[in-house]
Amino acid sequence: MGRWPSSGPAGPFGTSEAYRETIAQMVATGTLIDPGMVYFDARLSERYPTIELRIADVCLRTEDAVLIAALARALVETEARSWRDGKPAPRARTELLRLAAWRASRSGLYGALLHPVTGKPESATAVVSLLLDHCREALADTGDADTVAGLLTELLTRGNGASFQRAAYHRSGDLTDVIRGAIAVTEMG
């Protein structure tokens, strides 16, 4: 995905007008066919008044997709509230965001992730707990706090789809078994 010309994190745009102007400039280069080829990790939807988050991979389990959706909604709401309250958006260099995304895809839930403020490696559990704390008020307001906390604990205990696939391959050494196992787990959800 990282080889696409418009993939990855984007810097702050400041306004939706600046965002749309940038997208128009990108399409005007002829490199992108249309705005649908903008593969930022997060982008405004062309059809709906929503934000599309594209950084998360396909989930093996339904409950993991629900967890990501609830956390994403809470994070967007938390940041929207901060903006309405006149708080400045946190500054993060795009280069550091790329490092953090690479580290997360490499390390997963059992290695170190980059702390969103210090940029230093910390356990995935600690970094995920920071996210939960950061979004707690928005989660509580939608009635999702207990559900998200439970789903997060479950995910950190059992692992995600990537850890499932690695374990399945380690057991048999056969990619066909990995695929069959993933299908079975997905069909149960």
Residue, then its C-alpha position, 0 to 999 in steps of 0.5 A: m500500500g505504501r507504494w501508491p503515490s498518495s498513501g500514508p499519513a497527511g499533514p494538517f490541512g486546517t480547513s475542509e476547503a484546504y483539503r479539497e483544494t489539495i485533492a484537486q491539485m493532486v488529481a490535476t497532476g494526472t498521477l491520480i485518476d480521481p479523488g478515490m485514488v487518494y489513499f491517505d490513512a484518513r480522508l474525507s469521504e467524497r459521498y458522505p459527511t464522514i471521515e474514512l480511516r484507511i490505516a487499519d487492516v481487514c479484521l479477522r473477527t467482527e468484534d475487532a472491527v467493532l472495536i476499531a470503529a468505536l475507537a475511531r469514532a471516539l478519537v474523531e469526536t475527541e479531536a473535534r471537541s478539542w478544536r471547538d474548544g480552541k485547543p491547538a491540534p497536536r503537531a506530529r511530523t509526517e515522517l514520524l507518523r510513517l515510522a509509527a505506522w511501520r512500527a505498529s505493522r511490524s510489532g503488532l500488539y506484542g511488541a513496542l509501539l511509538h508513544p504518540v507524544t514522546g515518540k519513544p518505544e513503549s509496550a503496545t498495551a501502554v500505548v493502547s491504554l493511552l488511546l483509551d484514556h484520551c478518548r474516554e469521555a467521548l466513549a462514555d458519552t456514546g455508551d461505548a466505554d465498557t464495550v470498548a474496554g472489554l473488547l480491548t482487553e479481549l483483543l490484547t489477551r487473544g491477539n489479532g488476526a495477524s497473531f492468529q495467522r502467524a500462530a497457525y502457520h507456525r503450527s503447520g507450516d502450510l499456508t492453506d491451513v492458515i487460510r482455512g483457519a482464518i475462514a473458519v474464524t471469520e465465518m463464526g463471527 
